[in-house]
Amino acid sequence: MRVAVFGAGGQVGHALARVAARRNIALTAFTRTEADVTDIGAVSAALTHARATIAINAAAYTAVDKAETDTDRAESINASGAGHVASAAQALDIPVIHISTDYVFDGTKKTAYVEDDPIAPLGVYGRTKAEGEAAVRAASPRAIIARTAWVYGLEGANFVKTMLRLAADRDVIRVVNDQRGNPTFADDLAEALLTIAANPKPGTYHLAGGGQTTWYDFAKAIFAAGGPRIEPITTAQYPTPARRPANSVLDCAKAKRTFAVELPPWNDGLSRMLHAHLGAR
């Protein structure tokens, strides 16, 4: 297996490279500068250069609020770019794994979302990711769509790092308590993706941290050993340009049945991330 990864500069891209090195998997990672997914020629050249037997598209425009006004850029990466990776992979007769998001759902369901539930994104980010899913499916019958949620990793910006940064100069942090999801440690997601890559089966799958929580309880878990006081607030008390789903919990049973992969509980991933991140300081 020779894996080509697009979006190497992001949280999941970094994690894929780290996990692949640990598992002795041949992986070539391309940053946006090295292979921009909005340029199908660059994507094709990268896959050929890597002699890839499978492609993983971890490239994404993930600035949820900024996407509301930076629509063209979000569409070019999340929709058109996703299609380019799938098309280039199909031209070389290799499968592609495309990483998508829980934000394709509107959050009105009372229980966890399964893969076949209707999608109804609330904002530009979710809409462009949904368009990307459609483009990937249209381009490649061998495609795997891997939806994940609330990703945090050792690299890049994320909720965990934001909380730690705010704690440096705040005694109280107010956090939304009426949005639920599955926090997902990027390294755990990378482990699952590389396992799937070794035995790919086309389809849409949910891959996220085990269990569920709110942003408020997530924040409390970050500071379980001590820190600022965390106060719960409602979404209405913290207005943002983009609407978020109130419930974006993903049911990941299909991936477990199909690939025998199951991500660890979200709080276990958080513990390992904090240990690695704080230990590196």
C-alpha positions in Angstrom: 0.0 0.0 0.0 1.3 3.4 -1.0 -0.9 6.3 0.3 -1.0 9.8 -1.1 -2.5 12.4 1.3 -3.7 15.8 0.3 -4.0 18.5 2.9 -0.8 17.5 4.7 -0.7 20.8 6.6 -3.9 20.3 8.5 -4.6 18.4 11.7 -5.6 15.1 10.1 -2.8 15.4 7.5 -0.2 15.7 10.2 -1.7 12.9 12.1 -1.8 10.6 9.1 1.9 11.1 8.5 2.7 10.5 12.1 0.6 7.3 12.4 1.9 6.0 9.0 5.5 6.4 10.1 4.7 4.5 13.3 3.0 1.7 11.4 5.7 1.6 8.7 3.2 2.5 6.0 4.5 4.2 2.8 2.8 7.6 2.7 3.5 10.7 0.7 1.9 13.8 2.1 1.2 16.9 0.0 0.6 20.4 1.4 -1.5 22.9 -0.4 1.7 24.5 -1.8 2.9 21.1 -3.1 -0.4 20.0 -4.6 -3.4 22.3 -4.4 -6.6 20.3 -4.7 -8.2 23.2 -6.7 -5.8 22.3 -9.5 -6.6 18.9 -10.9 -3.4 18.8 -12.9 -1.4 19.2 -9.7 -3.4 16.5 -8.0 -2.9 14.1 -10.9 0.9 14.8 -11.0 1.1 14.2 -7.2 -0.6 10.9 -7.4 1.6 9.8 -10.2 4.7 11.0 -8.4 3.7 9.1 -5.2 2.9 5.9 -7.2 -0.1 5.9 -5.0 -2.3 2.8 -4.6 -4.9 4.9 -2.6 -5.6 8.6 -2.1 -6.8 10.3 1.1 -8.2 13.8 0.8 -7.7 15.6 4.1 -7.7 19.0 2.4 -10.6 21.2 3.5 -11.7 24.8 4.2 -12.7 24.4 7.8 -13.2 28.0 9.0 -17.0 27.6 9.6 -17.8 31.2 10.3 -15.5 32.7 7.7 -17.0 30.5 5.0 -20.2 32.4 5.3 -18.5 35.3 3.4 -15.6 33.5 1.8 -18.0 31.3 -0.2 -16.0 31.0 -3.4 -12.9 29.7 -1.6 -14.9 27.3 0.5 -16.5 25.9 -2.6 -13.3 25.6 -4.6 -11.6 23.5 -1.9 -14.5 21.6 -0.3 -16.6 20.9 -3.4 -14.5 21.3 -6.6 -11.3 20.2 -4.9 -12.9 17.1 -3.5 -14.1 16.2 -7.0 -10.7 16.8 -8.4 -9.0 14.3 -6.0 -11.7 11.7 -6.7 -11.5 12.2 -10.5 -7.7 12.0 -10.6 -7.8 8.8 -8.4 -10.4 7.2 -10.7 -8.3 8.1 -13.8 -5.5 6.1 -12.2 -7.9 3.3 -11.2 -7.2 3.7 -7.5 -9.7 4.2 -4.6 -10.1 7.5 -2.7 -11.0 8.2 0.9 -12.6 11.6 1.3 -13.0 13.1 4.8 -16.3 14.9 5.4 -18.1 16.3 8.4 -21.0 16.0 10.8 -22.1 19.5 9.7 -23.8 18.1 6.6 -26.7 17.4 9.1 -29.1 20.1 10.5 -29.1 18.8 14.0 -32.8 18.3 14.4 -32.7 14.6 14.9 -33.0 13.5 18.6 -30.7 10.5 18.3 -27.3 9.9 16.7 -27.1 10.3 12.9 -26.5 7.2 10.7 -25.0 7.3 7.2 -28.4 7.1 5.4 -30.1 10.0 7.3 -31.0 12.9 5.0 -28.5 15.7 5.0 -29.5 19.3 5.4 -26.5 21.6 6.1 -27.2 24.9 7.9 -24.3 27.0 6.6 -21.8 27.4 3.7 -19.2 25.1 5.3 -21.7 22.2 5.6 -23.2 22.9 2.2 -19.8 22.9 0.4 -18.8 19.7 2.3 -22.1 18.1 1.2 -21.4 19.2 -2.4 -17.9 17.7 -2.1 -19.4 14.3 -1.0 -21.7 14.4 -4.1 -18.7 15.3 -6.4 -16.6 12.4 -5.0 -19.4 9.9 -5.4 -20.0 11.0 -9.0 -16.4 10.8 -9.9 -15.4 7.5 -8.3 -17.4 4.3 -7.8 -14.6 3.2 -5.5 -14.9 6.2 -3.2 -15.1 6.1 0.6 -16.7 9.0 2.4 -15.6 9.2 6.0 -17.6 11.7 8.0 -16.0 12.8 11.3 -16.7 15.4 13.9 -15.2 18.0 16.3 -11.6 17.1 15.3 -8.7 18.3 17.5 -5.1 17.4 17.1 -1.5 18.2 18.1 -1.1 20.6 15.2 -3.1 23.5 14.1 -5.9 25.4 15.8 -8.7 23.6 17.5 -11.1 23.8 20.5 -8.7 22.2 23.0 -5.9 24.6 22.2 -8.3 27.6 22.3 -9.5 26.6 25.8 -5.9 26.3 27.0 -5.0 29.7 25.5 -8.0 31.4 27.1 -7.2 29.8 30.4 -3.9 31.7 30.5 -5.6 35.0 31.2 -9.2 34.2 32.2 -10.6 33.0 35.5 -14.0 32.2 33.9 -14.7 30.7 30.4 -18.3 30.6 29.1 -19.0 27.7 26.8 -22.0 26.6 24.8 -23.9 23.7 26.5 -26.7 23.0 24.0 -24.7 21.5 21.1 -23.8 17.8 21.2 -21.3 15.9 19.2 -18.3 13.5 19.2 -14.9 15.0 19.9 -12.4 13.2 17.8 -8.6 13.0 18.4 -6.9 13.4 15.0 -4.5 10.6 15.7 -7.3 8.2 16.4 -9.0 9.2 13.2 -5.8 8.6 11.3 -5.4 5.1 12.8 -8.9 4.2 11.6 -8.4 5.8 8.1 -5.2 3.9 7.5 -6.8 0.6 8.6 -9.6 1.2 6.2 -7.1 2.1 3.4 -5.6 -1.3 3.7 -8.9 -3.0 2.8 -11.1 -0.3 1.2 -14.8 -0.9 0.7 -16.8 1.8 -1.1 -19.5 3.7 0.8 -20.2 6.3 3.4 -19.1 5.8 6.9 -19.0 7.7 10.2 -15.7 7.8 12.1 -15.7 9.8 15.3 -14.7 9.6 18.9 -16.7 7.2 21.0 -19.5 8.5 23.1 -20.9 12.0 23.0 -20.7 15.3 24.9 -21.4 19.1 24.7 -18.8 21.8 24.2 -19.3 22.7 27.8 -18.6 19.3 29.2 -15.8 18.9 26.7 -14.2 22.1 28.2 -14.7 20.8 31.7 -12.9 17.7 30.8 -10.0 19.7 29.4 -9.6 21.3 32.8 -10.4 18.3 35.0 -7.0 18.6 36.7 -7.7 22.3 37.6 -8.1 25.6 35.8 -10.6 28.3 35.1 -14.3 28.0 36.0 -16.3 26.8 33.1 -19.8 28.3 32.9 -22.6 26.9 30.6 -24.3 29.2 28.1 -26.8 28.7 25.3 -26.2 29.0 21.6 -28.4 32.1 21.6 -26.0 33.7 24.1 -23.0 33.1 21.8 -24.2 34.2 18.3 -22.0 33.3 15.4 -22.1 34.1 11.7 -22.8 30.4 10.9 -25.5 28.3 12.5 -24.4 25.0 14.1 -26.4 21.8 14.4 -27.7 21.3 18.0 -27.1 17.6 17.6 -24.4 16.3 15.3 -23.7 13.0 17.1 -22.6 10.4 14.7 -23.4 6.7 15.0 -20.3 4.8 14.0 -21.6 1.2 14.1 -21.4 0.7 10.3 -17.6 1.3 10.2 -17.2 -1.2 13.1 -19.3 -3.8 11.3 -17.5 -3.3 7.9 -13.9 -2.7 8.9 -13.7 -3.7 12.5 -12.6 -0.2 13.4 -13.9 1.7 16.4 -12.3 4.9 17.7 -11.6 5.1 21.4 -13.9 7.1 23.7 -13.5 10.8 23.2 -12.3 11.5 26.7 -9.6 8.9 26.3 -8.4 10.6 23.1 -8.5 13.9 25.0 -6.3 12.6 27.8 -3.7 11.3 25.3 -3.7 14.6 23.3 -3.3 16.7 26.5 -0.4 14.5 27.7 1.4 14.8 24.3 0.6 18.5 23.9 1.4 19.7 27.4 4.4 17.4 27.6 5.9 19.0 24.5 5.9 22.5 26.0 
